[in-house]
Structures are given as C-alpha cells and as structure tokens.
Amino acid sequence: AIDVARDSADVDAIDADDVARDESHDAELARDANDDTKSDDVIACDRERTVFVGGVAYDATEEQLKDYFSSNHGVVESVKLIYDRHTLVGKGYGFVKFVDASDAKALMELQKVTIDGKAVDVKEATRDEPQGA
C-alpha cells in the first residue's frame, strides 16, 4: 500500500509539472501574439513589395505563379495562394511578394496580366498578406 501511495504521489507531482509547463507555454504564446516585433516601417516595406493577384485559375499552383512572375516581372521572394479551408480548392486569388519594391510597383501599373490565356488583376495589396507569403 505504501508503494501505491508513493506512486500516486509521483503521478500527482508529474501532472502538476505538466500543467505548470503547459501554462508557461500558453503564457509565452500569448506574449508572442501580443508582441508586435515588426515595426510599421517593415510592414510598409513588405506591403510595397507585395502585389494582390486576382482572377487566377483555381487550379494554379504557387510554383506556376512564381515561375511566371519571376520570368516576366522581377525576382519573386514568395507566392501565397488562398485556398478554401474545407475543399482545399484555390479561391482564385493570392499574393506575390517581390524582392524589389520597384518590380511590384511596375507590375501594379499594368493593372492586368495574362497568364495561360486568363486575364489576371494585379493590384496593391491593401492589407498584410497571410503569414507564409
């Protein structure tokens, strides 16, 4: 009976450690979420380099868009297409981030480009693109 009680106490101590560790991790995540590490200047710079692309084929891939824009409009840092979370089908729009803001600006001045015979709108990204772009 003594061994069982000691084992039970050990389990309670382990559970308490796990709860404290989880609470500490949750607090750290909350701090990170509230810690705005990007300055307004960095956010503005990212936005200046990012172009909204709309009217993209639903089956287009990020790699296809990166290849197209890199070949025709400047060095692309990243592409982020937006997908329906339930069907995982593309929603027909996304964001292209260029290395150089002047490439993004020149592209936006075109207002439209043709990709695989489809007219695609290219506009200023008015909000921050989703994380990962």
PALO-254450 format. One record per residue (C-alpha): x, y, z negated; residue number from 0; residue in three letters. Coordinates in nm, 2 decimals, always signed. Layout:
+--------+--------+--------+-----+---------+
:      u :      v :      w : num : residuo :
+--------+--------+--------+-----+---------+
:      X :      Y :      Z : NUM :     ala :
...
+--------+--------+--------+-----+---------+
REM end
This chain:
+--------+--------+--------+-----+---------+
:      u :      v :      w : num : residuo :
+--------+--------+--------+-----+---------+
:  +0.00 :  +0.00 :  +0.00 :   0 :     ala :
:  +0.29 :  +0.23 :  -0.07 :   1 :     ile :
:  +0.43 :  +0.18 :  +0.28 :   2 :     asp :
:  +0.10 :  +0.26 :  +0.43 :   3 :     val :
:  +0.06 :  +0.58 :  +0.23 :   4 :     ala :
:  +0.41 :  +0.69 :  +0.33 :   5 :     arg :
:  +0.34 :  +0.61 :  +0.70 :   6 :     asp :
:  +0.02 :  +0.80 :  +0.68 :   7 :     ser :
:  +0.20 :  +1.10 :  +0.53 :   8 :     ala :
:  +0.46 :  +1.08 :  +0.80 :   9 :     asp :
:  +0.19 :  +1.08 :  +1.06 :  10 :     val :
:  +0.03 :  +1.39 :  +0.90 :  11 :     asp :
:  +0.36 :  +1.56 :  +0.90 :  12 :     ala :
:  +0.42 :  +1.48 :  +1.27 :  13 :     ile :
:  +0.07 :  +1.60 :  +1.35 :  14 :     asp :
:  +0.13 :  +1.93 :  +1.16 :  15 :     ala :
:  +0.46 :  +1.97 :  +1.36 :  16 :     asp :
:  +0.28 :  +1.91 :  +1.69 :  17 :     asp :
:  +0.01 :  +2.17 :  +1.60 :  18 :     val :
:  +0.27 :  +2.43 :  +1.50 :  19 :     ala :
:  +0.47 :  +2.36 :  +1.82 :  20 :     arg :
:  +0.15 :  +2.40 :  +2.03 :  21 :     asp :
:  +0.05 :  +2.72 :  +1.85 :  22 :     glu :
:  +0.40 :  +2.86 :  +1.90 :  23 :     ser :
:  +0.39 :  +2.77 :  +2.27 :  24 :     his :
:  +0.04 :  +2.92 :  +2.31 :  25 :     asp :
:  +0.17 :  +3.25 :  +2.15 :  26 :     ala :
:  +0.46 :  +3.25 :  +2.38 :  27 :     glu :
:  +0.24 :  +3.21 :  +2.69 :  28 :     leu :
:  +0.01 :  +3.49 :  +2.57 :  29 :     ala :
:  +0.32 :  +3.72 :  +2.52 :  30 :     arg :
:  +0.44 :  +3.63 :  +2.87 :  31 :     asp :
:  +0.09 :  +3.70 :  +3.02 :  32 :     ala :
:  +0.08 :  +4.04 :  +2.85 :  33 :     asn :
:  +0.45 :  +4.12 :  +2.92 :  34 :     asp :
:  +0.44 :  +4.32 :  +3.24 :  35 :     asp :
:  +0.80 :  +4.26 :  +3.35 :  36 :     thr :
:  +0.76 :  +4.41 :  +3.69 :  37 :     lys :
:  +0.79 :  +4.78 :  +3.70 :  38 :     ser :
:  +0.55 :  +4.99 :  +3.90 :  39 :     asp :
:  +0.84 :  +5.06 :  +4.14 :  40 :     asp :
:  +0.89 :  +4.69 :  +4.20 :  41 :     val :
:  +0.52 :  +4.63 :  +4.25 :  42 :     ile :
:  +0.50 :  +4.91 :  +4.50 :  43 :     ala :
:  +0.81 :  +4.78 :  +4.68 :  44 :     cys :
:  +0.65 :  +4.44 :  +4.71 :  45 :     asp :
:  +0.33 :  +4.59 :  +4.84 :  46 :     arg :
:  +0.52 :  +4.79 :  +5.10 :  47 :     glu :
:  +0.68 :  +4.47 :  +5.23 :  48 :     arg :
:  +0.35 :  +4.27 :  +5.23 :  49 :     thr :
:  +0.10 :  +4.25 :  +5.51 :  50 :     val :
:  -0.25 :  +4.12 :  +5.49 :  51 :     phe :
:  -0.33 :  +3.89 :  +5.78 :  52 :     val :
:  -0.70 :  +3.81 :  +5.86 :  53 :     gly :
:  -0.87 :  +3.61 :  +6.12 :  54 :     gly :
:  -0.61 :  +3.33 :  +6.10 :  55 :     val :
:  -0.71 :  +2.99 :  +6.23 :  56 :     ala :
:  -0.85 :  +2.78 :  +5.95 :  57 :     tyr :
:  -0.60 :  +2.50 :  +6.03 :  58 :     asp :
:  -0.30 :  +2.73 :  +6.05 :  59 :     ala :
:  -0.01 :  +2.65 :  +5.82 :  60 :     thr :
:  +0.22 :  +2.88 :  +5.62 :  61 :     glu :
:  +0.51 :  +2.74 :  +5.82 :  62 :     glu :
:  +0.35 :  +2.82 :  +6.15 :  63 :     gln :
:  +0.28 :  +3.18 :  +6.05 :  64 :     leu :
:  +0.63 :  +3.22 :  +5.91 :  65 :     lys :
:  +0.78 :  +3.09 :  +6.24 :  66 :     asp :
:  +0.55 :  +3.33 :  +6.44 :  67 :     tyr :
:  +0.62 :  +3.64 :  +6.24 :  68 :     phe :
:  +0.99 :  +3.57 :  +6.20 :  69 :     ser :
:  +1.03 :  +3.52 :  +6.57 :  70 :     ser :
:  +0.83 :  +3.83 :  +6.67 :  71 :     asn :
:  +0.83 :  +4.08 :  +6.38 :  72 :     his :
:  +1.13 :  +4.05 :  +6.15 :  73 :     gly :
:  +1.27 :  +3.84 :  +5.87 :  74 :     val :
:  +0.99 :  +3.69 :  +5.66 :  75 :     val :
:  +1.05 :  +3.62 :  +5.29 :  76 :     glu :
:  +0.73 :  +3.43 :  +5.23 :  77 :     ser :
:  +0.38 :  +3.35 :  +5.36 :  78 :     val :
:  +0.08 :  +3.27 :  +5.14 :  79 :     lys :
:  -0.24 :  +3.15 :  +5.30 :  80 :     leu :
:  -0.56 :  +3.14 :  +5.09 :  81 :     ile :
:  -0.75 :  +2.81 :  +5.07 :  82 :     tyr :
:  -1.09 :  +2.71 :  +4.93 :  83 :     asp :
:  -1.02 :  +2.55 :  +4.60 :  84 :     arg :
:  -1.28 :  +2.28 :  +4.65 :  85 :     his :
:  -1.24 :  +2.18 :  +5.01 :  86 :     thr :
:  -0.87 :  +2.29 :  +5.05 :  87 :     leu :
:  -0.96 :  +2.43 :  +5.39 :  88 :     val :
:  -0.80 :  +2.76 :  +5.48 :  89 :     gly :
:  -1.01 :  +3.07 :  +5.44 :  90 :     lys :
:  -0.87 :  +3.24 :  +5.74 :  91 :     gly :
:  -0.65 :  +3.50 :  +5.57 :  92 :     tyr :
:  -0.33 :  +3.54 :  +5.38 :  93 :     gly :
:  -0.03 :  +3.75 :  +5.31 :  94 :     phe :
:  +0.31 :  +3.78 :  +5.48 :  95 :     val :
:  +0.60 :  +3.93 :  +5.29 :  96 :     lys :
:  +0.89 :  +4.07 :  +5.49 :  97 :     phe :
:  +1.25 :  +4.12 :  +5.36 :  98 :     val :
:  +1.25 :  +4.47 :  +5.50 :  99 :     asp :
:  +0.96 :  +4.71 :  +5.44 : 100 :     ala :
:  +1.02 :  +4.87 :  +5.79 : 101 :     ser :
:  +0.93 :  +4.54 :  +5.96 : 102 :     asp :
:  +0.60 :  +4.53 :  +5.76 : 103 :     ala :
:  +0.52 :  +4.89 :  +5.85 : 104 :     lys :
:  +0.59 :  +4.83 :  +6.22 : 105 :     ala :
:  +0.36 :  +4.53 :  +6.22 : 106 :     leu :
:  +0.08 :  +4.71 :  +6.04 : 107 :     met :
:  +0.09 :  +4.99 :  +6.30 : 108 :     glu :
:  -0.01 :  +4.72 :  +6.56 : 109 :     leu :
:  -0.33 :  +4.65 :  +6.37 : 110 :     gln :
:  -0.38 :  +4.32 :  +6.56 : 111 :     lys :
:  -0.15 :  +4.05 :  +6.70 : 112 :     val :
:  -0.24 :  +3.74 :  +6.90 : 113 :     thr :
:  -0.14 :  +3.40 :  +6.75 : 114 :     ile :
:  -0.21 :  +3.10 :  +6.97 : 115 :     asp :
:  -0.47 :  +3.29 :  +7.16 : 116 :     gly :
:  -0.65 :  +3.42 :  +6.85 : 117 :     lys :
:  -0.67 :  +3.79 :  +6.75 : 118 :     ala :
:  -0.54 :  +3.83 :  +6.40 : 119 :     val :
:  -0.58 :  +4.15 :  +6.20 : 120 :     asp :
:  -0.27 :  +4.29 :  +6.03 : 121 :     val :
:  -0.33 :  +4.54 :  +5.76 : 122 :     lys :
:  -0.18 :  +4.69 :  +5.45 : 123 :     glu :
:  -0.21 :  +4.46 :  +5.15 : 124 :     ala :
:  -0.42 :  +4.67 :  +4.92 : 125 :     thr :
:  -0.37 :  +4.45 :  +4.61 : 126 :     arg :
:  -0.08 :  +4.24 :  +4.50 : 127 :     asp :
:  -0.07 :  +3.91 :  +4.69 : 128 :     glu :
:  -0.13 :  +3.59 :  +4.49 : 129 :     pro :
:  +0.16 :  +3.45 :  +4.29 : 130 :     gln :
:  +0.40 :  +3.25 :  +4.50 : 131 :     gly :
:  +0.40 :  +3.48 :  +4.80 : 132 :     ala :
+--------+--------+--------+-----+---------+
REM end
